[in-house]
Amino acid sequence: MTFLSTVKAVALSAALAMSVALPAAHADEQYFPLQSYRVGPYAAGGTGFFGGFIDYLNLINTRDGGVNGVKLTWDECETQYEVERGVECYERQKSHAGAAAWNPLSVGIAYAMIDRITSDKVPLITVNHGRTDSTDGRVFPYVFPLLLNPYSETSGIVNYIASKEGGIDKLKGKKIVVLYHGSPYGKETIPIYELLAQKYGFTVQQIEVPHPGNEQQSQWLTIRRAKPDFVVLRGWGVMNPVALKTAVKVGYPVDHIIGNVWSNSEEDVIPAGDAAKGYTAITTQASGNTYPVVQEIVKTVYGAGKGNLEDKSRIGSVYHNLGIVNGILNVEAIRIAQEKFGHRTLTGDEVRWGFEHLKLDPAKVEALGAKDLFHSINVSWDNHEGEGYVTFQQWDGKKWNVVSDWIAPDWALLRPIIEKSSEAYAAEKGIKLRTAADADAVATN
């Protein structure tokens, strides 16, 4: 069986129907509603990410007996990455007591949930995605675009391209094409690329690829005529290998294509075959199964027959590792909140407080068995992302190799833009800006 057929088979066999009833949580359980997607055009991302997330939750339960004695529970509701299904899952799963946080891994579903989770006071985690201005916790108290938001990602990519050219001043006169997925996610960065082009003197041409991205011949013919210095691939799912194969077909050099954070997985390059060799992409977490936390999952979880991935060759892949890191962030937020509120099942607002105090420096990351898997995170009540550290990896035909140091975005540039957008949203919705004192107050139910 080929890699792709294995992924497809696993996705189809693991697809879960929506449950009609959800049990109440026991006093010693913390529940995660998972709006997963294991079928459809984006199943590879869903099976990898939610597989890693569940593997980490299983590790905490199996090795540690939960978080300070509180068992972690979850169930899955299949969304197929569709907004309507995601909202249906939300309405079904929210009745379960003891919900810790929502982790839909979908920009469209996340946007549709913002008002709902704010009313229900349960955090929404949009790791590496979501609306950029939700970084501003003054306006979005329950939304956490952890690790990376679309604008900090863009800043990191432009900074990396500048390093390849010999410095930020060398961007002047360069030409960059952004090939983006025709969805809210894909369109999110259009304004920031225009702004950075004006700031640094490069020209930018942004070209849409309609969902799901199976056909891109006309777009790449346009790129060939434009002769850009670099192409940024802001893709998702099947769009990515098609882009790489079509680039080679029209004669564009793959080593001048820089993939974004949702164009950086094995599932994006393996189907492209030799066309992907030399392709570079941004990432917030490294791939590979040599990290202690991944090895512990192999030993403790898969050794006990509780592993979520049927295809064990995917252990340590980009999406699987992102799921593990996401699990670390969720669990540590609960652990931090428990130290303030007690070793018990927490309310959603107490978990929100935990996320707003989520500080994992490199030493703590190492203690968690994740040294070099990801850099660090430093969340506060008004900064719901962290520090935005990224690195870049290049595909050699068999595996990803890290080719840069950890790079931080230009926060001095980005923060005023984020605040301008969030404050406009607050004015439109009639939202009062939170203060530190507001953030420290916690609802009891």
Protein Blocks (a to p, Z undefined) as FASTA:
>chain_A
ZZklmmmmmmmmmpccddfbdcdddfkbccddddddfedjklmmmmmmmmmmmmmmmmmm
mmnopaehiacddddddeklpaklmmmmmmmmmmpghiabdcehpaklmmmmmmmmmmno
pacddehiajfklmpmmlmmmbccehiafklmmmmmmmmmmmmnopaklmgopacddddd
ddfklmmmmmmmmmmmmmnopacdddddddehlacklmmmmmmmnopabdcdddehjllm
mmmmmmmmnopafklcccdfklmcfklmmmnmmmlgopacddfbdcdjkbfklmmmmmmm
mmnopafblblmlgopaklmmmmmmmmmmmmmmmmmmmmnopcdddfklmmmmmmmcccd
fklmmmnopghkbmbdcddfklcnbnopacddddehjaccdfbdcddddfklmmmmmmmm
mmmmmmmnopacddfklmmpccfZZ
